[in-house]
């Protein structure tokens, strides 16, 4: 503030006199009022910008959820598919104290927002893609539950999980179990014969 005042005073040549200098110096506000005003206006501007960004993240939540799933969650449960079954299961698990991530290719905005309000982390992407599963934090998760509407997609997700587990470059923090919901009884019977699969209940609600 003093520098600004000094420059403006030097440009105002008609005030160049001993008395003017004395009066000007004695009139300087050393309380920092100018500094406080300018700092306050700057902080208000920064706060407004931050509030807008925060509001955007709260409305969409997509980028925040991706960051949270990839870097902060530990021993969480990943549910693939935002079906009605998946939504109910996610909210139930959250109410029991589990951290839950739902992965869906293109979930409706209203359903995604409702899940976020319940405490569920929603990640957009194709769960059959290993990179998307890594983005959901699969290396630190304890379970992956495949609950899409397609048996083929559920099997493809399970295969993607198996592929990740087989790669040595991924350091999994613990044991990972993969659960598939298979509606086709014939396919379920075939899968049950594989040593990789363990047959669960017929219709896990």
N, C-alpha and C positions, 0 to 999 in steps of 0.2 A: 504494500500500500504506500509506503514511504517513497519507494522508487518511482511508482506511477505519479505520485504527487510532485516529486522533484522534476521529472521530465516535463510535465505539464507546466510547472512553474518556470523552467528555463525557456520554454517556447513563448511564454508570456512576457515579452521584453519590457513592457511599460511598467511592470511591477519591480524592475530591478533597481532597488534603492535599499539603503541600510535599514530604514524604518520598515520597508516592505518585507525585507528578509527577516527582521526581528519579529514582526507581526506574524509572518508565515510560519516561522519555526515554532513560536509559542502557540500557534494554532493547530499544530500537528496532533492528530489523535493517536496517542501512544497506547490506547487501550485495546487496539487490535480490532476495532469495530468493523473496519473494511475487510480485514482478513476473515473474521467470523462470518460476515455476510456472504463473501464469495465462496468460502469453504462450504457453508450451509447450502448455497444454491447448487454447488457442484455435487454435494452428497445427495441432494434431492433429485438431481438429474440422473445420477447413477442408480439411486434406489428405484426410481421410476422405471428405468430400463430393466433392472433386475426383476422388478415386480412383473413386468410384461413377459419376460422370459420365463419366470416361474409359473405365471398363469398359463402360458402356452404348454409348459411341461405337465402341469396339472390337468389340463384339458385333454391333451393327447396321451401323455405319459409314456409314449413309445421309447424315446431316447433314454429317459431316466430308468425305465424298466430294463432295457438292454444293458445299461451300465451296471445296474444292481445285480442282475442275473449273472453277468459275466465275471464281475470282480468282487462282489461283497457277500453273496449268499454261500452258506456252508451247510452240508448235509440236508439239502432241500429235496423236494419231490417235483419231478417234471411230469406234467400231464400234457400229452400231445392230442390236440383236438378240442375245440371249444363247443362240444356238443352239450345238450342239456345234461347228460350224464356227467360229463367232465366238469361242467360248472358247479353242479351240486356237490360232487366229490371235492373239488377245490375249496369251496367255502367250508365244507365240513372239516377238511384237514386243517385249514387255517384256524378254525374255531378250537381245534385240539392243540394248537400251538406249533404246527409245522409251517415251515416256509415253503411256498408253492409257486411254481412257474408254469404257466400255461403257454404252450407253443401252438400257434395257429397261422395258417397261410394268410387269411384275410378275414379276421373276426369283425363282426358288426361293431361299429363305434360304441353303440349304447351298451352292448354286452361287455365289451372290453372295459368301459368306464365303470360298469357295475362291479366287475371283478376287482378292479383296482381299489374301489371304495371298500371292498371286503378285505383288502390286504393281499390280494393275489397279484403276482408279477406277470404281466402279459408281454410275450415276445412274439413279434410278427415274423413269419418265415415258414419254409417247408421243412417239416421235421424229419423228412427222409434224407435231408442234406446234412452230412456230418458237421459241416461248418456251422449250421444253424443250431445243432445240438450243443456244439462247443460254446456258442454264444449264449445258450441257456444255462451254461455252467455244469454240463454233464460230468466233467472230471471231478467235481466236488459233490455231486448229487448222490443220494442213496437209492433212489428208485426212479424209473421211467415207466409211466403208465400210458399205453397206447389206446386212446379212446376215440379215434376218428370214426366216421360212419362207414368206412371202407375196410374190409378185412385185408385186402391187398396192401392198402396203405399202412395198416398196422403192422403187417409182416415186414414191409419195407423199412419201417422205422426200427423194428427189432433188429433187422439185418444191419442197418446203419450203426446201431449201438454195438453190435457184435464186431463190426469192422473197426470201430474206434477202440474197443477193448483189446483188439488184437494188435493194434499199432503200438510200438514201443515208445514213440515220441510223446504219447499222452500219459502223464503221471497221475493216475487216478488216486484220490485221497483215501479211498476205502472201497469196500465191496459194493457193486452196483447190481441191482436186480431189475429186470425188465419184465413188465406185465403187459400182455396183449389181450384185448377183448376181441374174440373171434365169434361171429354170429353163425357162420356156416358150420353146421354140425359135422359134415363130412370133412371139411378142412381141419376142423378142430381135432377130429379123430386121427387124421394123418399127422398133424403136428405133434400130437401126444406121443407118437412112436419115436420121435427124435430125442436123443439124449439131452439136447440143449434145452428142450422145453419141459416144463412141469405143468401138468394139467391142473387148473384151479377149479373153482366152483363153476357151475354151468352158466349162471347168469349173474355176475357180480353187479348188484344194483348201486 
